[in-house]
Amino acid sequence: MSSERDKLGFAATAEDAFRFLVQDFGFRMVSRAPTFVRYESQAVFVNIYHGRSSYEIGIEVGPHAAVVGAAEERFMLADILETCGEPGGSAFRQAETVEEVSRYLYELAELAKKYGVAAFRGEKQFYLQLRETQERLSHEFLFVQGLRRALSVASEAFGRGDYRRVVAELRPFSRYLDKEDTRRLAEAERRIR
């Protein structure tokens, strides 16, 4: 893997694209490999990676662990953008060519320069906001997954005439149903009366 990945030039390009971390924020590079570059300052780390199997280009930022050996708290660039009111700017970037690696690293570096200043400075209040963002996004994700599951189960139950199950699945989500699913819920409620 290493020799094929070396040819993509990830590490050298990441070093160039993220040079601003050293120049503007006092970071130093502490690790460099064909698919991973890590910078550290006194308070913060930045991991820039090229996924081993996904080929995703990404950035993780976080404060150093309070206790040596403890797990690091990591925030993706998407978390930073969401916290700064710019959701969606960090779309999945899969890079399998030298050109894609270069383009995506420089794109992410520009986004990081623009929105990551507070994270790079280690501002505690910003990290509190990042934690809140991660928690909110996690809850939203779980809600959407629950809704999808409920819709799937209710659809199957409706098809076999199990209207009690339809009601049990859809009623908790009634505020979020579209017209068709609202109609299906009402029909199931009518049939079990």
C-alpha contacts under 8 A as a table, 3 or more apart, distances in Angstrom:
res1	aa1	res2	aa2	distance
1	M	4	E	5.44
1	M	5	R	6.06
2	S	5	R	5.11
2	S	6	D	5.85
2	S	34	P	6.55
3	S	6	D	4.96
3	S	7	K	6.53
4	E	7	K	5.46
4	E	8	L	7.28
5	R	8	L	5.41
5	R	9	G	7.41
5	R	10	F	7.73
5	R	34	P	6.03
5	R	35	T	7.14
6	D	9	G	5.60
6	D	10	F	7.17
6	D	34	P	5.33
7	K	98	V	7.58
8	L	96	E	7.66
8	L	97	T	6.20
8	L	98	V	4.64
8	L	101	V	6.91
9	G	12	A	5.69
9	G	13	T	6.09
9	G	34	P	7.47
9	G	98	V	6.54
9	G	101	V	7.64
10	F	13	T	5.27
10	F	14	A	5.89
10	F	34	P	6.23
10	F	35	T	6.36
10	F	36	F	7.98
10	F	50	H	7.35
10	F	98	V	7.90
10	F	101	V	6.29
10	F	102	S	7.47
11	A	14	A	5.11
11	A	15	E	6.12
11	A	32	R	6.41
11	A	33	A	6.31
11	A	34	P	5.55
11	A	35	T	6.60
11	A	36	F	6.69
11	A	37	V	6.30
12	A	15	E	5.13
12	A	16	D	6.34
13	T	16	D	5.09
13	T	17	A	5.99
13	T	101	V	7.87
13	T	102	S	6.21
13	T	105	L	7.22
14	A	17	A	5.09
14	A	18	F	5.87
14	A	37	V	7.13
14	A	48	I	7.29
14	A	105	L	6.20
14	A	106	Y	7.98
15	E	18	F	5.43
15	E	19	R	5.81
15	E	37	V	7.55
16	D	19	R	5.19
17	A	20	F	7.58
17	A	105	L	6.46
17	A	106	Y	5.41
17	A	109	A	5.93
18	F	21	L	5.76
18	F	22	V	7.86
18	F	109	A	5.89
19	R	22	V	5.55
19	R	23	Q	6.40
20	F	23	Q	4.84
20	F	24	D	5.33
20	F	25	F	7.25
20	F	113	K	7.80
21	L	24	D	5.60
21	L	25	F	5.15
21	L	26	G	6.47
21	L	27	F	5.46
21	L	28	R	7.77
21	L	39	Y	7.80
21	L	120	F	7.93
22	V	25	F	5.74
22	V	26	G	4.82
22	V	27	F	4.49
22	V	28	R	5.75
22	V	29	M	7.92
23	Q	26	G	6.19
23	Q	27	F	7.73
25	F	41	S	7.76
25	F	120	F	6.85
25	F	121	R	6.97
26	G	41	S	6.19
27	F	39	Y	5.92
27	F	40	E	5.12
27	F	41	S	4.37
27	F	42	Q	7.88
28	R	39	Y	5.34
28	R	40	E	5.51
28	R	41	S	6.45
29	M	32	R	7.48
29	M	37	V	7.41
29	M	38	R	5.85
29	M	39	Y	4.29
29	M	40	E	6.48
30	V	37	V	7.86
30	V	38	R	5.74
30	V	39	Y	5.61
30	V	40	E	6.69
31	S	36	F	7.55
31	S	37	V	5.50
31	S	38	R	4.99
31	S	39	Y	7.12
32	R	36	F	5.89
32	R	37	V	4.49
32	R	38	R	6.55
33	A	36	F	5.05
33	A	37	V	6.25
35	T	49	Y	5.60
35	T	50	H	4.80
35	T	51	G	6.91
35	T	52	R	7.07
36	F	47	N	7.12
36	F	48	I	5.81
36	F	49	Y	4.47
36	F	50	H	6.35
37	V	47	N	5.93
37	V	48	I	5.20
37	V	49	Y	6.42
38	R	45	F	7.09
38	R	46	V	5.67
38	R	47	N	4.55
38	R	48	I	6.26
39	Y	45	F	5.65
39	Y	46	V	5.09
39	Y	47	N	6.53
40	E	43	A	7.61
40	E	44	V	5.77
40	E	45	F	4.32
40	E	46	V	6.32
41	S	44	V	5.24
41	S	45	F	6.34
43	A	63	P	5.70
43	A	64	H	5.70
43	A	121	R	7.89
43	A	122	G	5.99
44	V	61	V	7.18
44	V	62	G	5.60
44	V	63	P	4.34
44	V	64	H	5.40
44	V	119	A	7.83
44	V	120	F	6.48
44	V	121	R	7.57
44	V	122	G	5.98
45	F	61	V	5.77
45	F	62	G	5.59
45	F	63	P	6.27
45	F	64	H	6.44
46	V	59	I	6.97
46	V	60	E	5.69
46	V	61	V	4.55
46	V	62	G	6.79
47	N	59	I	5.61
47	N	60	E	5.00
47	N	61	V	6.40
48	I	57	I	7.50
48	I	58	G	5.81
48	I	59	I	4.57
48	I	60	E	6.52
49	Y	56	E	7.70
49	Y	57	I	5.75
49	Y	58	G	5.42
49	Y	59	I	6.40
50	H	55	Y	5.44
50	H	56	E	5.40
50	H	57	I	4.61
50	H	58	G	6.63
50	H	95	A	7.95
51	G	54	S	5.08
51	G	55	Y	4.36
51	G	56	E	4.86
51	G	57	I	6.50
51	G	58	G	7.96
52	R	55	Y	5.88
54	S	94	Q	7.03
55	Y	94	Q	5.22
55	Y	95	A	5.58
55	Y	96	E	6.44
56	E	92	F	6.80
56	E	93	R	5.39
56	E	94	Q	4.28
56	E	95	A	6.21
57	I	92	F	7.77
57	I	93	R	5.61
57	I	94	Q	6.16
57	I	95	A	6.66
57	I	101	V	7.46
57	I	104	Y	6.93
57	I	105	L	7.05
58	G	76	M	7.57
58	G	77	L	7.49
58	G	93	R	7.60
58	G	108	L	7.68
59	I	76	M	5.86
59	I	77	L	5.81
59	I	108	L	7.82
60	E	74	R	5.81
60	E	75	F	5.33
60	E	76	M	4.64
60	E	77	L	6.45
61	V	74	R	5.60
61	V	75	F	5.19
61	V	76	M	6.44
61	V	77	L	7.53
61	V	119	A	7.21
61	V	120	F	7.77
62	G	72	E	7.14
62	G	73	E	5.67
62	G	74	R	4.87
62	G	75	F	5.94
62	G	119	A	7.36
63	P	72	E	7.39
63	P	73	E	6.73
63	P	74	R	7.84
63	P	122	G	6.57
64	H	72	E	6.44
64	H	73	E	7.72
65	A	68	V	6.49
65	A	69	G	7.62
65	A	70	A	5.90
65	A	71	A	6.55
65	A	72	E	5.22
65	A	73	E	7.09
66	A	70	A	7.41
67	V	70	A	5.50
75	F	78	A	7.98
75	F	79	D	6.04
75	F	80	I	7.26
75	F	130	L	7.34
76	M	79	D	5.26
76	M	80	I	6.75
77	L	80	I	5.04
77	L	81	L	6.20
77	L	90	S	6.49
77	L	112	A	7.12
78	A	81	L	5.09
78	A	82	E	6.05
78	A	87	P	7.01
78	A	88	G	7.14
78	A	89	G	7.11
78	A	90	S	5.17
78	A	91	A	7.81
79	D	82	E	5.13
79	D	83	T	6.09
79	D	130	L	6.43
79	D	133	T	6.58
79	D	134	Q	6.48
80	I	83	T	5.10
80	I	84	C	6.18
80	I	115	Y	6.90
80	I	116	G	6.67
80	I	119	A	8.00
80	I	130	L	6.62
81	L	84	C	5.02
81	L	85	G	6.23
81	L	86	E	4.83
81	L	87	P	5.55
81	L	88	G	7.62
81	L	89	G	6.77
81	L	90	S	7.36
81	L	115	Y	6.56
82	E	85	G	5.11
82	E	86	E	5.25
82	E	87	P	4.41
82	E	88	G	7.56
82	E	133	T	7.12
83	T	86	E	7.42
83	T	87	P	7.99
83	T	129	Q	6.69
83	T	130	L	6.17
83	T	133	T	6.06
84	C	115	Y	6.85
86	E	89	G	6.30
87	P	90	S	7.59
88	G	91	A	5.91
89	G	111	L	7.98
90	S	108	L	7.59
93	R	104	Y	6.66
94	Q	100	E	7.83
95	A	98	V	7.86
95	A	100	E	4.92
95	A	101	V	5.15
95	A	104	Y	7.42
96	E	100	E	6.49
96	E	101	V	6.96
97	T	100	E	5.20
97	T	101	V	6.17
98	V	101	V	5.17
98	V	102	S	6.20
99	E	102	S	5.23
99	E	103	R	6.05
100	E	103	R	5.09
100	E	104	Y	5.90
101	V	104	Y	5.46
101	V	105	L	6.02
102	S	105	L	5.31
102	S	106	Y	6.23
103	R	106	Y	5.44
103	R	107	E	6.17
104	Y	107	E	4.95
104	Y	108	L	6.05
105	L	108	L	5.20
105	L	109	A	6.02
106	Y	109	A	4.93
106	Y	110	E	6.18
107	E	110	E	5.26
107	E	111	L	6.40
108	L	111	L	5.06
108	L	112	A	5.98
109	A	112	A	4.97
109	A	113	K	6.01
110	E	113	K	5.07
110	E	114	K	6.17
111	L	114	K	5.14
111	L	115	Y	6.00
111	L	116	G	7.57
112	A	115	Y	5.34
112	A	116	G	4.78
112	A	117	V	7.57
113	K	116	G	5.74
113	K	117	V	6.51
114	K	117	V	7.01
115	Y	118	A	7.77
116	G	119	A	5.20
116	G	120	F	6.03
117	V	120	F	5.13
117	V	121	R	6.14
118	A	121	R	5.11
118	A	122	G	6.27
118	A	123	E	5.46
118	A	126	F	6.27
119	A	122	G	5.08
119	A	123	E	6.12
119	A	126	F	6.59
119	A	127	Y	6.90
120	F	123	E	7.81
122	G	126	F	7.89
122	G	127	Y	7.57
123	E	126	F	5.42
123	E	127	Y	6.54
124	K	127	Y	5.10
124	K	128	L	6.32
125	Q	128	L	5.04
125	Q	129	Q	6.38
126	F	129	Q	4.98
126	F	130	L	6.17
127	Y	130	L	4.82
127	Y	131	R	6.19
128	L	131	R	5.16
128	L	132	E	6.36
129	Q	132	E	5.04
129	Q	133	T	6.14
130	L	133	T	4.97
130	L	134	Q	6.14
131	R	134	Q	5.12
131	R	135	E	6.15
132	E	135	E	5.10
132	E	136	R	6.10
133	T	136	R	5.11
133	T	137	L	6.04
134	Q	137	L	5.14
134	Q	138	S	6.00
135	E	138	S	5.06
135	E	139	H	6.22
136	R	139	H	5.13
136	R	140	E	6.13
137	L	140	E	5.00
137	L	141	F	6.04
138	S	141	F	5.10
138	S	142	L	6.21
139	H	142	L	5.13
139	H	143	F	6.06
140	E	143	F	5.04
140	E	144	V	6.18
141	F	144	V	5.21
141	F	145	Q	6.20
142	L	145	Q	5.06
142	L	146	G	6.07
143	F	146	G	5.05
143	F	147	L	6.13
144	V	147	L	5.04
144	V	148	R	6.13
145	Q	148	R	5.14
145	Q	149	R	6.18
146	G	149	R	5.15
146	G	150	A	6.09
147	L	150	A	5.05
147	L	151	L	6.10
147	L	173	F	6.85
148	R	151	L	5.16
148	R	152	S	6.20
149	R	152	S	5.14
149	R	153	V	6.13
150	A	153	V	5.19
150	A	154	A	5.87
150	A	169	E	5.13
150	A	170	L	6.31
151	L	154	A	5.09
151	L	155	S	5.97
151	L	169	E	7.38
151	L	170	L	6.97
151	L	181	D	7.96
152	S	155	S	5.20
152	S	156	E	6.43
153	V	156	E	5.29
153	V	157	A	6.09
153	V	166	V	7.54
153	V	169	E	7.22
154	A	157	A	4.92
154	A	158	F	5.89
154	A	165	R	6.67
154	A	166	V	4.46
154	A	167	V	7.77
154	A	169	E	6.00
154	A	170	L	6.85
155	S	158	F	5.17
155	S	159	G	6.28
155	S	166	V	7.41
156	E	159	G	5.13
156	E	160	R	6.55
157	A	160	R	5.28
157	A	161	G	6.08
157	A	162	D	4.87
157	A	163	Y	6.69
157	A	165	R	6.24
157	A	166	V	5.88
158	F	161	G	4.99
158	F	162	D	5.73
158	F	163	Y	5.97
158	F	166	V	6.12
158	F	184	R	7.89
158	F	188	A	7.56
159	G	162	D	7.67
162	D	165	R	5.56
162	D	166	V	6.59
163	Y	166	V	4.88
163	Y	167	V	6.24
163	Y	188	A	4.81
163	Y	189	E	7.14
163	Y	191	R	6.92
163	Y	192	I	6.52
164	R	167	V	5.21
164	R	168	A	6.13
164	R	188	A	7.13
164	R	189	E	7.68
164	R	192	I	6.63
165	R	168	A	4.93
165	R	169	E	6.07
166	V	169	E	5.28
166	V	170	L	6.02
166	V	185	L	6.69
166	V	188	A	6.46
167	V	170	L	5.28
167	V	171	R	5.46
167	V	185	L	6.00
167	V	188	A	6.31
167	V	189	E	6.37
168	A	171	R	5.94
168	A	172	P	7.51
169	E	172	P	6.84
169	E	173	F	7.82
170	L	173	F	5.34
170	L	174	S	5.98
170	L	185	L	6.47
171	R	174	S	4.95
171	R	185	L	7.27
173	F	176	Y	5.50
173	F	177	L	6.56
174	S	177	L	5.45
174	S	182	T	6.89
177	L	180	E	7.84
177	L	181	D	5.62
177	L	182	T	5.65
178	D	181	D	5.48
178	D	182	T	6.02
179	K	182	T	5.06
179	K	183	R	6.08
180	E	183	R	5.08
180	E	184	R	6.20
181	D	184	R	4.84
181	D	185	L	6.11
182	T	185	L	5.11
182	T	186	A	6.20
183	R	186	A	5.10
183	R	187	E	6.10
184	R	187	E	5.11
184	R	188	A	6.15
185	L	188	A	5.11
185	L	189	E	6.14
186	A	189	E	5.09
186	A	190	R	6.13
187	E	190	R	5.06
187	E	191	R	6.25
188	A	191	R	5.13
188	A	192	I	6.43
189	E	192	I	5.43
189	E	193	R	6.57
190	R	193	R	5.57
